[in-house]
Amino acid sequence: MSKTRALLTETEREQIAGEHGDQRRYQATSRVRRRIDEELSKDIEVLEEHHSELLEELRDVTCEERDHNE
């Protein structure tokens, strides 16, 4: 099975981490912000209406506290 992405592409992960300079970091941040504001919001609406279990799984992953010392 091929690897898919969630919110960020591998390249965007690198760019946001600063591996490709400030301009690329800014551009990647803008693209991801647009996805969050536009696309993710629509996805959440669909899940709220049609598949609350998947929405809960999404919340579990995105809202859990993470140990930032790992």
KALIN-V20473 format. One record per residue. RES is the residue in one small letter. PHI is phi in degrees with one decimal (* if undefined). NEAR is the number of other C-alpha atoms within 12 Angstrom. D_LAST is the distance of its C-alpha to the last C-alpha in whole Angstrom. Layout:
res->RES phi->PHI near->NEAR d_last->D_LAST
res->RES phi->PHI near->NEAR d_last->D_LAST
This chain:
res->m phi->* near->3 d_last->28
res->s phi->-76.7 near->4 d_last->27
res->k phi->-78.1 near->7 d_last->24
res->t phi->-114.5 near->9 d_last->24
res->r phi->-107.8 near->11 d_last->22
res->a phi->-100.6 near->17 d_last->21
res->l phi->-99.0 near->22 d_last->21
res->l phi->-112.9 near->22 d_last->21
res->t phi->-78.9 near->18 d_last->22
res->e phi->-60.5 near->16 d_last->20
res->t phi->-63.7 near->20 d_last->22
res->e phi->-64.3 near->26 d_last->22
res->r phi->-59.1 near->22 d_last->18
res->e phi->-64.9 near->19 d_last->19
res->q phi->-64.3 near->24 d_last->21
res->i phi->-66.0 near->25 d_last->19
res->a phi->-74.9 near->18 d_last->17
res->g phi->88.1 near->18 d_last->20
res->e phi->-79.1 near->17 d_last->21
res->h phi->-129.0 near->17 d_last->24
res->g phi->92.8 near->15 d_last->25
res->d phi->-65.4 near->15 d_last->26
res->q phi->-64.0 near->14 d_last->28
res->r phi->-64.9 near->20 d_last->27
res->r phi->-63.2 near->21 d_last->24
res->y phi->-61.4 near->20 d_last->26
res->q phi->-63.2 near->20 d_last->28
res->a phi->-64.3 near->28 d_last->25
res->t phi->-60.6 near->25 d_last->24
res->s phi->-62.9 near->18 d_last->27
res->r phi->-62.1 near->22 d_last->27
res->v phi->-67.1 near->24 d_last->24
res->r phi->-59.3 near->19 d_last->26
res->r phi->-62.7 near->17 d_last->29
res->r phi->-62.3 near->19 d_last->27
res->i phi->-63.3 near->18 d_last->26
res->d phi->-67.0 near->15 d_last->29
res->e phi->-98.0 near->14 d_last->31
res->e phi->-77.7 near->17 d_last->30
res->l phi->-64.4 near->19 d_last->27
res->s phi->-60.0 near->16 d_last->30
res->k phi->-64.5 near->15 d_last->32
res->d phi->-60.0 near->21 d_last->30
res->i phi->-64.2 near->23 d_last->29
res->e phi->-59.3 near->16 d_last->33
res->v phi->-64.2 near->16 d_last->34
res->l phi->-64.8 near->19 d_last->31
res->e phi->-57.8 near->18 d_last->33
res->e phi->-81.2 near->13 d_last->36
res->h phi->-118.6 near->12 d_last->36
res->h phi->-156.0 near->15 d_last->33
res->s phi->-62.2 near->16 d_last->31
res->e phi->-65.1 near->15 d_last->29
res->l phi->-66.7 near->18 d_last->27
res->l phi->-62.0 near->22 d_last->27
res->e phi->-64.2 near->16 d_last->25
res->e phi->-62.9 near->16 d_last->23
res->l phi->-61.9 near->19 d_last->22
res->r phi->-62.8 near->16 d_last->21
res->d phi->-58.9 near->13 d_last->19
res->v phi->-73.6 near->13 d_last->17
res->t phi->-85.3 near->13 d_last->17
res->c phi->-108.5 near->11 d_last->17
res->e phi->-71.1 near->12 d_last->15
res->e phi->-74.3 near->10 d_last->13
res->r phi->-112.3 near->10 d_last->9
res->d phi->-82.2 near->6 d_last->6
res->h phi->-79.2 near->6 d_last->6
res->n phi->-95.2 near->5 d_last->4
res->e phi->-72.2 near->4 d_last->0
